[in-house]
């Protein structure tokens, strides 16, 4: 009997062999998934000839040419004109002159990158705040036609956003919101709001109402109970919702291309524009793409402790 008990294993707890196989699969999947990221990072440090060489170069001399070209605009000049300029003062000037060009000024990448930050964080904040308030109302109060309203909110995601691009553009042009930060923030908030409401409602439903009732008995108002009891308990869900809303707003391309031109244009439409009509400079595109990935990676990393619990919260009911 003791031997049988010793060799028996739990149905719920995986065996050591299953853990090793699962770990190996996860490691292989992670490595395969990171190959495109590594290739983008490596291409940003290549020279233009190395970036289009065949077969592709895995070992190469690193160069800042891609990043220099990303943040500057250049004009081609004669060798005599370049010699008359004197010695280059920066690395970018030296690299540019080696290509018989001079730096004419700063590029538009930095303003476009800042536009992406302002619009993505602004729309994420608005979507999360409105989503938390709406989800709390649907979860705690008897709202007339609640199921119909929730279905209507969800129905806004049933059509691809590009379907309403032309009507939205005409309306925005009429009210003067095209090519503005506020216009894109409102637009991204509207598309993220349905996701925010539905996700946060699941979190709100998991928070016991007895917590608030105890706070109300102790003399708290409904608003005080919401801020001091509900919000701390829903912090995990808020973090998870914020990450998904931020990723959606940060990567959005179609509306940023249609609704903006110069002032509020974000990075996604700007990066492909560097391809041009001639030979594409893949080092510039790779450098811009890698820098564009950093805010999402940093934002997700900062909220990593909440994210895993947030996406699994409520999966097991007691």
N, C-alpha and C positions, 0 to 999 in steps of 0.2 A: 504493500500500500504506500509506504514512504517513497519507494522508487517511482511509482506512478505520479505521486504528488510532485516530486522533484522535477520530473521531465515535462509535466504539464505546463502550458503557457496560456496567458490570457488571450481571449478572443479580441479584446479591445487593444491591448498593448502589442505593437508590431514586434516581430522577432528581430534579432540582430542582423540576420541576412537581409530581411526586408529593409531595414534601416540603411544598410550599406548600398543596396541597389538603388534605393530612393536618393541617397546622398550622391551617388555617382551620376544619376540622371540629372539631378539639379545642377551639379557642377558642369557637366557637359552642356546642358542647356544654357547656363550662364555664360560659358566661354563662347559658344556659338553666337549668342545674342550680342556679345560685346565685340565681335569681329567688325561689324560696320562702324561702331564707334571708334575702335582703334584705327581703322582705315581712314576715317574722316580726320582724326587727330593727326595721323602721320602725314596725310596729304597736305594739311595746312602748313607743315614744316618743310615741304619739298620746294624745289624750284619748278617753274612752269615746265621745262623740258622733262624733268624727272616725273612730274605728275601724269604725263601722258606717254611715258616710255613703255615699250612692249618688248619683252615681258615686264610686268610691273616690278619696280625696285623695292625690295624689302630692306635693303641696307643702302643708306644714302647719307649725304652730308646735309645736316639741318641748315635751313635758311629762314630768315625772317621776311623774305620777299612777299609771301602771301599776306602776312599781317600788315606789312607796310603798304601794300597795294590796297588792302581793305580799308585802311583809315586815311588814305590820301587819294587825291586825283593827280594825274600826271599828264604831261604834254611832251611830245617828241621834239627834240631840238638837234641842231647840227653839232658835230663834235667841236667845232671852233667856238660856238656859243657856250658849250659846257665847260671848255677849258678856261674861258674868261670869267667864270663864276668863282674861281678859287677852290680851295680844298673843301670837301663836304664836312658839315658840322655834326651830322648824326648818321647813324647806321642806315636809316631809310634813305637819306640823301645819297649815300655811297652806293647802295644797291640800285637805286633808281638811275643814277648816272651811268652805271655799268651797262644799262639797257638803252643808253643814248636818250634818256628822258630826264626831266626835272619835275620836282613837286610843285604843282600849281596851287594847292590848298588842301584843306581837309575834305574828306568825303562825307556823304550823308549817312554813313552807317551808325555813327554814335547818336545823332538825333532820332533815327528810326528805332534804335535799341531802347532809348529812353522812352519813346512813345509806347513801345511794347510793355515796358515796366509799368508805366502809369496806367495804361488801359487795362492790362491784365490784373494788376493788384486792385485797381478801382472797381472793376466789374466783379472780381471775386469777393471783395468786401461787401458790395451791395447785394450780390446773390446770396451770400451766406447769412447776412443780417435779415434780409427779407424772408429767406427760406426758414430760418430758425423761428421767427415770429409766426409765420403762416403755419408751420408744422406744429408749433405749440398750441395754436388755436384749434387746429383740426384734431389734435390729440386729446385736448383737455375739455373742450366745450362742445355742446350740442349745436352744431352748425347746420342750419337748414340745407337740405340737398347736398350734404357733405360728400357723399359718394360721387354724385354728378360733378361737383366742383373739382374733386380730385381727378376724375377722368378727364375733365376739360383741361386741367393743368397738364396732365400727362400727354394729351393729344397734341400739344404744341411741339412735341418731339417726333411725331409720327411722319412728318414730311421732311425731306432734306432742306436745310436752311436756304440753299441756293435757289429753291423753287420760288421763294418770296423775295429774292434779291432785287428784281426790277421794281415791284411795287414799293419796297422799302426805300430804294434809291429815289423814286419819284416823291415819296412823302418827305424824306429827309431833305431833298433839294427845295421843296416847298417851304419847309419851316426853317431852313438854314442850318441844318445839323450835319450836312455832308462835309467830310474832311475836317471833322472836329473830334477832340478827345471825348467830349461829353456824349456825342452821338454814338461812338463805338462802345463806350461804357454802358450806355442804356441798352444798346442792341445785344451785347454779350450777356448782360444781366438778364435780359428777357429770355434768352435761349438757355441759360444755365439755371434759371429759377425753377423750372419744373423738376429738374434733376435734384436740385437742392431741397425742395419741399418734400419730395417723396423719400429721399434718403434720410433727411432729418426727422421725418414723421416716424420712421422705424425706430430711430434712437429715442425719440420722445415717448413712444409707446412702451419702451423697455424700462423707463424710469418709473418706479412705483409712485402712484398718486398719494400714498400714505405719507411720503416725505413732505409734500406740500401741505397736506391736511394738518400734520403735526406742527408745521411752521405757522399756519394760520391760527391754530389753537393757541400758540405761544404769543400771538399778537402781531405777527408779520402781516403786511398787506400782500395782495396777490403779486404786485410788482416786485416787492422785496423778496418774496419766496421764489419768484422766477430768477432774479439775478443772483441770489445767494444759495439757492438749493438746486434749481434745475440746470442753470448754465454750467456750474462746475461739474455736475454729473454728465452733462452732454458734451464736455470738452473733447472727448475722443471722437465723437461723431462730427463735431464742428471741424476738427482738424482734417479728418478724412474727406469731408465734403469740400473743404477749402482746397485741398490738393487736387481733387478731380476738376473742380471749377477752374482753378488756375491753369491746369494743363490744357483744358479745352479753349480757354480764352487766349492763352499764350500761343497755341499752335494754329489758331484760326487763320485761314488764308483767303477764302472766297470773298467775304464781306470786307476784309481789309483791302483787298484789291479793287473792289467795286466802289466802296463808299469813301475811299481816301485817294488823295492825289499827291500832296506835298506835306502839308502841315501836320497831319495826324497819321501819316502812313507808318505802318509798323514794319518790323524786320522781315516777316515771312514774304511779303511781296517784293521787298527790296533785294533780298539775297539772290533770287533767280534772275533779277534784272541785270546782274553782273555778268551773265553769260554773253550778252551782246549779240551782234550779228557776225562777228568774226570768230577767231579761234577762242573757245572758252578758256578763261583763266581758272582752272579748277582749284588752284591753291587759294585764291580769294574766296571762292564759294565754300571750300572746306573750312577755312579759318573762320568765316562768318557763321557757318553752321555750328562749329564747335563752341564758339562763344555764345551762340544762341541757346545751346543746350544747358549751359551752366546754371542759369537761374532756376530752371525746373529741377535740376539735380540737387542744388543747394536747398531749395524750398522743401523738397520731399525729404531730404536728409534731416533737416531740422525737425520735421514732424514725424520722423520714422517711428518713434516710440508709440505714437498714437495711431499711426496708420494701420499697422497690422491688426491691432485690437479693434480698430474702427471698422474695417471691412468684414470682420467676423463677429461683431457685436450683435447679439440677438439670434445667432445661428442655433444656439441651444437654449431652450426655455426650461426654466425650473418648474 
